Amino acid sequence: MFGNIDSAFSAESLEILAFLLPILIVSMVLHEMAHGYVANRLGDPTARMLGRLSPNPVRHVDPMGSAMFAISWIASGGTFLFGWAKPIPVQPRFFNHPQRGFAIVAIAGPITNILIAYVLALVLSLTNLLMVGPGNVIYQTADPTLLQKVLIQAFLLNIWLAIFNMIPIPPLDGSRVIGAFMPREMYAAWARLDQYGMIILIGMIFFFRPLLDVVSGLTDPIAATLLKLAGA
């Protein structure tokens, strides 16, 4: 993850960041709104009553998550951007089946990121820039323009975010899905790990490379599948 810090401040990197950041913010807002809409449909009005179904990014900004944009961009030498929005509040007691309902709400976020990635794959397929070869190997057919570089980054980052959020560590979405299969007593103890989860995750992002390697390893085949579906 760590790269040449100077390259993060090159003219090209800063231009890519300027265009990529709004796309990523919109992606994260849609991710959180998906949680809220599904929760509302299942009977939990909390997000709606707090105004969290709004597309206004200000309602979803998390200070630490926003700071991670700059930290990850600088640390990776301008090749990686990561952060998070304020989690949507969910009250499982409103659901007929609390653990199962929470799992459905949770998985709505990563699915949204995959759908966003598919839309970007459709746009990229129109340019014939990315092609999928034997063994699901993705290759470029030409040197991309600045806009195309931004779209490629946004495409891959949405897939990366979907996979990352499915890691079964509280408070990530994957922990809610795993929780649906736990006995109630075990789930209660599992949910209490939320207060420590973000600290663990930040440490793993920066110091546990195998985790990122696994996420990256899953990103490529999913990207290849979406590009194939989009006609690339």
Secondary structure as the mmCIF struct_conf table of DSSP 4:
data_model
#
loop_
_struct_conf.conf_type_id
_struct_conf.id
_struct_conf.beg_label_comp_id
_struct_conf.beg_label_asym_id
_struct_conf.beg_label_seq_id
_struct_conf.end_label_comp_id
_struct_conf.end_label_asym_id
_struct_conf.end_label_seq_id
HELX_RH_3T_P HELX_RH_3T_P1 ILE A 5 PHE A 9
BEND BEND1 SER A 10 SER A 10
HELX_RH_AL_P HELX_RH_AL_P1 ALA A 11 ARG A 41
TURN_TY1_P TURN_TY1_P1 LEU A 42 GLY A 43
HELX_RH_AL_P HELX_RH_AL_P2 THR A 46 MET A 49
TURN_TY1_P TURN_TY1_P2 LEU A 50 LEU A 53
BEND BEND2 SER A 54 SER A 54
HELX_RH_3T_P HELX_RH_3T_P2 PRO A 57 HIS A 60
HELX_RH_AL_P HELX_RH_AL_P3 PRO A 63 ALA A 75
TURN_TY1_P TURN_TY1_P3 SER A 76 GLY A 77
BEND BEND3 GLY A 78 THR A 79
HELX_LH_PP_P HELX_LH_PP_P1 ALA A 85 PRO A 89
HELX_RH_3T_P HELX_RH_3T_P3 PRO A 92 PHE A 94
BEND BEND4 PHE A 95 HIS A 97
HELX_RH_AL_P HELX_RH_AL_P4 PRO A 98 THR A 127
TURN_TY1_P TURN_TY1_P4 ASN A 128 ASN A 128
STRN STRN1 LEU A 130 VAL A 132
HELX_RH_3T_P HELX_RH_3T_P4 PRO A 134 ASN A 136
STRN STRN2 ILE A 138 GLN A 140
BEND BEND5 THR A 141 ALA A 142
HELX_RH_AL_P HELX_RH_AL_P5 LEU A 146 ASN A 165
TURN_TY1_P TURN_TY1_P5 MET A 166 MET A 166
BEND BEND6 ILE A 167 ILE A 169
TURN_TY1_P TURN_TY1_P6 PRO A 170 PRO A 171
BEND BEND7 LEU A 172 LEU A 172
HELX_RH_AL_P HELX_RH_AL_P6 ASP A 173 GLY A 179
TURN_TY1_P TURN_TY1_P7 ALA A 180 PHE A 181
BEND BEND8 MET A 182 MET A 182
HELX_RH_AL_P HELX_RH_AL_P7 ARG A 184 ALA A 191
TURN_TY1_P TURN_TY1_P8 ARG A 192 LEU A 193
HELX_RH_AL_P HELX_RH_AL_P8 ASP A 194 PHE A 207
HELX_RH_AL_P HELX_RH_AL_P9 ARG A 209 LEU A 229
TURN_TY1_P TURN_TY1_P9 ALA A 230 GLY A 231
#
